[in-house]
Amino acid sequence: QVQPVESGGGLVQPGGSLRLSCTASGSTFSAARITWYRQAPGKQRDMVAQITSGGTTTYADSVKGRFAISRDNAQNTVYLQMNSLKPEDTAVYYCNLQIFIRNYWGQGTQVTVSS
């Protein structure tokens, strides 16, 4: 069972911060490439940030300098630190783990940025 579970979403004011977490069971967590996606109503699901098993990170242009992805393999957890949040960041955020040729998706967590 490698079902990712996201947490940490909620309502935040513009300019505020949130930290999302994604946890998954299994001894192969450290081998996973992990990607955060987000999807707003009526929009495509877009990549936000990615971290490889070796720690290499990639960010969408829209979040560079504001978001940071990290992982704690001892806790089977990946984080997305979200700073300087904007209303356009409002979306459901999903965690995806790629292990070998398999992909595992979380159920998503809602992030709403509004005053």
Sine and cosine of phi, psi and omega as CSV:
sin_phi,cos_phi,sin_psi,cos_psi,sin_omega,cos_omega
0.00,0.00,0.90,-0.44,-0.03,-1.00
-0.80,-0.60,0.74,0.67,-0.02,-1.00
-0.99,0.14,0.93,-0.38,0.07,-1.00
-0.94,0.35,0.55,-0.84,0.04,-1.00
-0.76,-0.65,0.87,-0.49,0.01,-1.00
-1.00,-0.03,0.46,-0.89,0.10,-0.99
-0.44,-0.90,0.22,-0.97,0.09,-1.00
0.97,-0.25,-0.09,1.00,0.03,-1.00
-0.95,0.32,0.17,-0.99,0.01,-1.00
0.30,-0.95,-0.27,-0.96,0.00,-1.00
-0.98,-0.18,0.77,-0.64,-0.01,-1.00
-0.61,-0.79,0.50,-0.86,0.03,-1.00
-0.98,0.21,0.44,-0.90,0.12,-0.99
-0.80,0.60,0.67,-0.74,-0.07,-1.00
1.00,0.02,-0.17,0.99,-0.01,-1.00
-0.99,0.12,-0.09,-1.00,-0.08,-1.00
-0.73,-0.68,0.48,-0.87,0.16,-0.99
-0.62,-0.79,0.44,-0.90,0.16,-0.99
-0.84,-0.55,0.89,-0.45,0.06,-1.00
-1.00,0.00,0.54,-0.84,0.06,-1.00
-0.81,-0.58,0.51,-0.86,0.09,-1.00
-0.67,-0.74,0.84,-0.54,0.03,-1.00
-0.87,-0.49,0.50,-0.87,0.02,-1.00
-0.50,-0.87,0.62,-0.78,0.03,-1.00
-0.98,0.20,0.22,-0.98,0.10,-1.00
0.92,-0.39,0.52,-0.86,-0.01,-1.00
-0.99,0.16,-0.12,0.99,-0.03,-1.00
-0.99,-0.12,0.18,0.98,-0.05,-1.00
-0.83,0.55,-0.65,0.76,-0.06,-1.00
-0.91,0.42,-0.33,0.94,0.01,-1.00
-1.00,0.00,-0.06,1.00,-0.12,-0.99
-0.99,0.11,0.61,-0.79,0.27,-0.96
-1.00,-0.03,0.81,-0.59,-0.16,-0.99
-0.89,-0.46,0.74,-0.67,-0.05,-1.00
-0.77,-0.64,0.72,-0.69,0.20,-0.98
-1.00,-0.06,0.77,-0.63,0.12,-0.99
-0.89,-0.45,0.29,-0.96,0.14,-0.99
-0.60,-0.80,0.47,-0.88,-0.01,-1.00
-0.60,-0.80,0.86,-0.51,0.10,-1.00
-0.99,-0.10,0.38,-0.92,0.00,-1.00
-0.82,0.57,0.76,-0.65,0.01,-1.00
0.97,0.23,0.09,1.00,-0.04,-1.00
-0.90,-0.44,0.31,-0.95,0.12,-0.99
-0.95,0.31,0.37,-0.93,0.13,-0.99
-0.99,0.16,0.85,-0.52,-0.11,-0.99
-0.89,-0.45,0.54,-0.84,0.10,-0.99
-0.94,0.34,0.69,-0.73,0.02,-1.00
-0.95,-0.31,-0.79,0.62,-0.05,-1.00
-0.41,-0.91,0.49,-0.87,-0.04,-1.00
-0.61,-0.79,0.58,-0.82,0.10,-0.99
-0.70,-0.72,0.74,-0.67,-0.01,-1.00
-1.00,0.07,0.11,-0.99,0.06,-1.00
-0.88,0.47,-0.46,0.89,0.04,-1.00
-1.00,0.05,-0.04,1.00,0.06,-1.00
0.99,-0.10,0.06,1.00,0.04,-1.00
-0.95,0.30,0.74,-0.68,-0.06,-1.00
-0.92,-0.39,0.50,-0.87,0.05,-1.00
-0.66,-0.75,0.63,-0.77,-0.03,-1.00
-0.75,-0.66,0.54,-0.84,0.20,-0.98
-0.92,0.40,0.54,-0.84,-0.01,-1.00
-0.83,0.55,-0.55,0.83,-0.08,-1.00
-0.93,0.37,-0.29,0.96,-0.05,-1.00
-0.87,-0.50,-0.02,1.00,-0.01,-1.00
-0.85,0.52,0.72,-0.70,-0.02,-1.00
1.00,0.08,-0.20,0.98,-0.01,-1.00
-0.91,-0.41,-0.58,0.82,-0.05,-1.00
-0.95,-0.32,0.47,-0.88,0.07,-1.00
-0.62,-0.79,0.79,-0.62,0.04,-1.00
-0.98,-0.21,0.62,-0.79,0.03,-1.00
-0.49,-0.87,0.22,-0.97,0.00,-1.00
-0.63,-0.78,0.50,-0.87,0.07,-1.00
-0.80,-0.60,1.00,-0.09,-0.09,-1.00
-0.91,0.41,-0.48,0.88,0.03,-1.00
-0.90,0.43,-0.45,0.89,0.01,-1.00
-0.96,-0.27,0.09,1.00,-0.06,-1.00
0.77,0.64,0.73,0.68,-0.10,-0.99
-0.71,-0.71,0.65,-0.76,0.17,-0.99
-0.87,-0.49,0.58,-0.82,-0.05,-1.00
-0.87,-0.49,0.47,-0.88,0.20,-0.98
-0.78,-0.62,0.97,-0.25,0.07,-1.00
-0.99,0.12,0.84,-0.54,-0.10,-1.00
-0.88,-0.48,0.92,-0.39,-0.01,-1.00
-0.90,-0.44,0.29,-0.96,0.03,-1.00
0.76,0.65,0.75,0.66,-0.11,-0.99
-0.92,0.39,0.57,-0.82,-0.02,-1.00
-0.87,-0.50,0.41,-0.91,0.05,-1.00
-0.82,0.57,-0.55,0.84,0.01,-1.00
-0.94,0.33,-0.12,0.99,0.13,-0.99
-0.99,0.17,-0.13,0.99,0.00,-1.00
-0.88,0.48,0.82,-0.57,-0.06,-1.00
-0.03,-1.00,0.16,-0.99,0.25,-0.97
-1.00,0.02,0.80,-0.61,-0.04,-1.00
-0.98,-0.22,0.77,-0.64,-0.06,-1.00
-0.88,-0.48,0.59,-0.81,0.07,-1.00
-0.96,-0.26,0.75,-0.66,0.04,-1.00
-0.82,-0.57,0.77,-0.64,0.10,-0.99
-0.94,-0.33,0.80,-0.60,0.11,-0.99
-0.94,-0.33,0.89,-0.46,0.01,-1.00
-0.81,-0.58,0.92,-0.40,-0.13,-0.99
0.84,0.54,-0.86,-0.51,-0.01,-1.00
-0.98,-0.19,0.10,0.99,-0.06,-1.00
-0.98,-0.21,0.55,-0.83,0.05,-1.00
-0.86,-0.51,0.69,-0.73,-0.02,-1.00
-0.81,-0.59,0.79,-0.61,-0.06,-1.00
-0.93,-0.37,0.64,-0.77,0.17,-0.98
-0.99,0.15,0.07,-1.00,-0.04,-1.00
-1.00,0.09,-0.23,0.97,0.02,-1.00
0.99,-0.10,0.45,-0.90,0.09,-1.00
-0.70,-0.72,0.70,-0.71,-0.10,-1.00
-0.99,0.15,0.76,-0.65,0.14,-0.99
-0.88,-0.48,0.84,-0.55,0.02,-1.00
-0.84,-0.55,0.83,-0.55,0.00,-1.00
-0.92,-0.38,0.94,-0.34,-0.09,-1.00
-0.37,-0.93,0.54,-0.84,0.09,-1.00
-1.00,-0.06,0.00,0.00,0.00,0.00
